Amino acid sequence: MPFTDEEVDALNAQENAYPLEFFKDFAQKITVYEDDDIWVVDKPAGLLSVDGKTLKVSLLARLERANPAVKLIHRLDMDTSGLIIFAKNAAAQTNISKQFIERLPQKKYQARVFGAWEQVGATGKISVPVRYEPTTKPRHIVDHDWSKHALTLYEVIAHEECNGQTVTRVMLKPVTGRSHQLRVHMVHAGHVMIGDPIYAEGAALNIAPRLNLHAQQLRLKHPVLGAWIDWESPCPF
């Protein structure tokens, strides 16, 4: 839910009051891999990837306090947790950014969606365009007339129970990288992600304390070594 102006001011003031040691400890705790060129971290849910217009509390800002050389490559939604990669120099940033443009990195997300969706082991794809809808900010919607396609591959992992409700654990592989793509594609499939503060309502929203979407696996080419490297983060739900 959006923060009030007073809450934003309080959060910004609190962030500015932290000592340098806080940011170094934070960075160390979430680091998955680091070398001279790249920095892979496990982003907590509820933290912006980059500063917003008013809220100046973000993953990038905190990492910059720990190491001013860090450079942004891609983002995760505020409500999403999991793996995100940063560069530590301009050459690495350019190399990996080009990989993302060419759709070379392989990303897998784990999610839990409301209700029983297909059979365990079922696989498939959702290929419908997703665009931002300014009249319902910050929502995105499926628009079949939109020019930019969006493609998600999925696999049903398990049917589970969460606070008395049936949910389905799925692995999602975005082939394209549209904003809110996975969340909107699950809505389109008829099974909204549980705990989603933007798209879920009623029981689907209330049975989980956070959005159940986690960037679990990331694979790409090291910008200097040229070798493919895989990282994985344990799913927290």
Secondary structure as the mmCIF struct_conf table of DSSP 4:
data_model
#
loop_
_struct_conf.conf_type_id
_struct_conf.id
_struct_conf.beg_label_comp_id
_struct_conf.beg_label_asym_id
_struct_conf.beg_label_seq_id
_struct_conf.end_label_comp_id
_struct_conf.end_label_asym_id
_struct_conf.end_label_seq_id
HELX_LH_PP_P HELX_LH_PP_P1 PRO A 2 THR A 4
HELX_RH_AL_P HELX_RH_AL_P1 ASP A 5 ALA A 17
BEND BEND1 TYR A 18 TYR A 18
HELX_RH_AL_P HELX_RH_AL_P2 LEU A 20 ILE A 30
STRN STRN1 THR A 31 GLU A 34
BEND BEND2 ASP A 36 ASP A 37
STRN STRN2 ILE A 38 LYS A 43
HELX_LH_PP_P HELX_LH_PP_P2 PRO A 44 PRO A 44
TURN_TY1_P TURN_TY1_P1 ALA A 45 GLY A 46
STRN STRN3 LEU A 48 LEU A 48
BEND BEND3 SER A 49 VAL A 50
BEND BEND4 LYS A 53 THR A 54
STRN STRN4 SER A 58 SER A 58
HELX_RH_AL_P HELX_RH_AL_P3 LEU A 59 ALA A 66
TURN_TY1_P TURN_TY1_P2 PRO A 68 ALA A 69
STRN STRN5 LYS A 71 LYS A 71
TURN_TY1_P TURN_TY1_P3 MET A 78 ASP A 79
STRN STRN6 SER A 81 ALA A 87
BEND BEND5 LYS A 88 ASN A 89
HELX_RH_AL_P HELX_RH_AL_P4 ALA A 90 ILE A 101
TURN_TY1_P TURN_TY1_P4 GLU A 102 ARG A 103
BEND BEND6 PRO A 105 PRO A 105
STRN STRN7 GLN A 106 PHE A 114
BEND BEND7 GLY A 115 GLY A 115
BEND BEND8 GLU A 118 GLU A 118
TURN_TY1_P TURN_TY1_P5 VAL A 120 GLY A 121
STRN STRN8 THR A 123 SER A 127
STRN STRN9 VAL A 130 TYR A 132
HELX_RH_3T_P HELX_RH_3T_P1 PRO A 134 THR A 136
TURN_TY1_P TURN_TY1_P6 LYS A 137 PRO A 138
STRN STRN10 HIS A 140 VAL A 142
TURN_TY1_P TURN_TY1_P7 HIS A 144 ASP A 145
BEND BEND9 SER A 147 LYS A 148
STRN STRN11 LEU A 151 CYS A 162
TURN_TY1_P TURN_TY1_P8 ASN A 163 GLY A 164
STRN STRN12 GLN A 165 PRO A 174
BEND BEND10 VAL A 175 THR A 176
TURN_TY1_P TURN_TY1_P9 SER A 179 HIS A 180
HELX_RH_AL_P HELX_RH_AL_P5 GLN A 181 ALA A 189
TURN_TY1_P TURN_TY1_P10 GLY A 190 GLY A 190
HELX_LH_PP_P HELX_LH_PP_P3 VAL A 192 VAL A 192
STRN STRN13 MET A 193 MET A 193
TURN_TY1_P TURN_TY1_P11 ILE A 194 GLY A 195
TURN_TY1_P TURN_TY1_P12 PRO A 197 TYR A 199
HELX_RH_AL_P HELX_RH_AL_P6 GLY A 202 ASN A 206
TURN_TY1_P TURN_TY1_P13 ILE A 207 ILE A 207
BEND BEND11 ALA A 208 ARG A 210
STRN STRN14 LEU A 213 LYS A 221
TURN_TY1_P TURN_TY1_P14 PRO A 223 LEU A 225
STRN STRN15 TRP A 228 GLU A 232
#
